[in-house]
């Protein structure tokens, strides 16, 4: 499976966003 730069960047952004939301959610408690 070969991912284009755009697909790779999008996947990284989505992962970073998900992790950021998890961190923010944990920080509220």
Helices and strands as residue ranges (DSSP letters): H 5-28
